Amino acid sequence: MKRRHLFEFHERNECPGFIRDSVVEALGRGLRWGKFDDAMGPPFEIFLKTTGATQVLDLCSGSGEPAADLVRWIKSKGGSLPRFMLSDLFPNLSTLEATRNQEPEALFFCPDPVDALKVPPEIDHDARMLVNAFHHFDTDKAKQILQACSSDNKSIFIFECSARGWSNLMRLALSLPSVPLAIMANPFLARRQKFLKFIFTYLCPIIPFVFAWDSITTNLRTYSEPEWKTLTKSFTGHQWTYQEHSFGRGARAVACYGIPIEKSENNPTQTENSRKSPA
């Protein structure tokens, strides 16, 4: 299937804030309920061990739930926790603060807008992370993100919940039934604008429609392995890796790493643009 960079409602400036918040809140909660950290944790653990990263800047954090899930997963495995700095171009401060309070020893957040294309140099970090967010960027902007990591000598971890393709999208839906449940529960669990979210979830179901459209568009936008190789081939100072990881009922998530050569050489099991597809 060819990659198509169609629009997503919730990323547009004219999208009402309560709709954007609903999409972000429901996705974060649904992934947490569905224990998505079991899919994301193992490749992130490899990334941490390879890079030795202790401070990770989470770009396009949304609700911040994926980072919180990673903290809980690492703690359950007895691993060493890095410091996560949550950030977003449209930061929902009340949601980010609530997420931070779940794991205050490891989670922090930046209250100011942070553009993934122009990371402020004053934010102290040694690795960057985008979870379910890299697809938001077209080819030119995706290259800018990778170029910035190359220029700044930063490692980057990219994770998408589904490889592109209709069959993968259907398997994802079967593997994470918690996500539609989270959409319908969100008006009752949200911290603000509950009444608006109830109306536009149940009486005028715009929010479920927006979520469904954006979910399909996310899958159509996700970069494939050949596209990842094309994006990264110019940045020779890093070792770039593409992997697919099976989880749930046959769903396939995508993990991509960019690690400076001097750090990646510490792990001889990593090979350039390698692909790992565990059963």
Secondary structure, DSSP 8 states (H G I E B T S, - for coil): --------GGGSTTS-HHHHHHHHHHHHHHHHHTTTHHHHHHHHHHHHHHH--SEEEEES-TTSHHHHHHHHHHHHTT----EEEE--SS--HHHHHHHHHHSTTTEEE-SS--BTTB--TTS--SEEEEES-GGGS-HHHHHHHHHHHHHHT-EEEEEESS-SSHHHHHHHHHH-THHHHHHHHHHHH-SS-HHHHHIIIIIS-HHHHHHHHHHHHHHHH---HHHHHHHHTT-TTEEEEEEEEEETTTEEEEEEEEEEHHHHTT-TT--TT------
